[in-house]
Amino acid sequence: MSAEFTLVFDAYGKLVVTLADGTQHVGALVARAFPIATPDQCISILSAEGKELAWVESLNDLPANERDIVAQALQGREFMPEILRLDGVNSFSTPSVWRVQTNRGSAQLVLKGEEDIRRLSATRLIVADAHGVQFLIRDLPSLDRHTRKLLDRFL
C-alpha cells in the first residue's frame, strides 16, 4: 500500500495524500465503508472533492505510521459513543430524556420517537438523539438487566 500513496498532516492539520505519480491532494478525507461491522477494513481515502484516491482493504496493510494517521483522521471525523448502561428515563412516552453511561462518560440524550432506535442486527442498535448524535449499542444481550428492561419498553 505505501508504494501507492503516502499520508501526512500539513501544518494546518489537513490530511495530505501523495500518490505514486507525485500528485498531492490537500484536505483529503478518510471514510470507512462499514464503520460498525468491520471498522478496520474497507477504508476509502478521498479527495476534498469526494473522488476516491485510494482503497485500503485492511488497516494492517499499511505501515504503522500511516495506520496511525488514518486512525487519527477517522477519529476526528467519526463520533459515535457506545451506550454501556441506561441509568434512567424521564418518561416511557416520547419525547423522553435518557440518562446513559457511554464509553466516553455520562450523557443525556433526547429520544424523539421509537423510530429513532434502529436495529442493525439482532444484537446491535443505533439510537439517534434529537441533536443528531448517534449512539451505538454494540451487544444488546451483554447489557445489564435494568438497561435491557428499560430498552424493551421502547423496542
C-alpha positions, 0 to 999 in steps of 0.5 A, a space after each residue: 500500500 505505501 508504494 501507492 500513496 503516502 499520508 501526512 498532516 500539513 501544518 494546518 492539520 489537513 490530511 495530505 495524500 501523495 500518490 505514486 505519480 507525485 500528485 498531492 491532494 490537500 484536505 483529503 478525507 478518510 471514510 470507512 465503508 462499514 464503520 460498525 461491522 468491520 471498522 478496520 477494513 474497507 477504508 476509502 481515502 478521498 479527495 476534498 472533492 469526494 473522488 476516491 484516491 485510494 482503497 485500503 482493504 485492511 488497516 494492517 496493510 499499511 505501515 504503522 505510521 500511516 495506520 496511525 494517521 488514518 486512525 487519527 483522521 477517522 477519529 476526528 471525523 467519526 463520533 459515535 459513543 457506545 451506550 454501556 448502561 441506561 441509568 434512567 428515563 424521564 418518561 416511557 412516552 416520547 419525547 423522553 430524556 435518557 440518562 446513559 453511561 457511554 464509553 466516553 462518560 455520562 450523557 443525556 440524550 433526547 429520544 424523539 420517537 421509537 423510530 429513532 432506535 434502529 436495529 442493525 442486527 439482532 444484537 446491535 442498535 443505533 439510537 439517534 438523539 434529537 441533536 443528531 448524535 448517534 449512539 451505538 449499542 454494540 451487544 444488546 444481550 451483554 447489557 445489564 438487566 435494568 438497561 435491557 428492561 428499560 430498552 424493551 419498553 421502547 423496542 
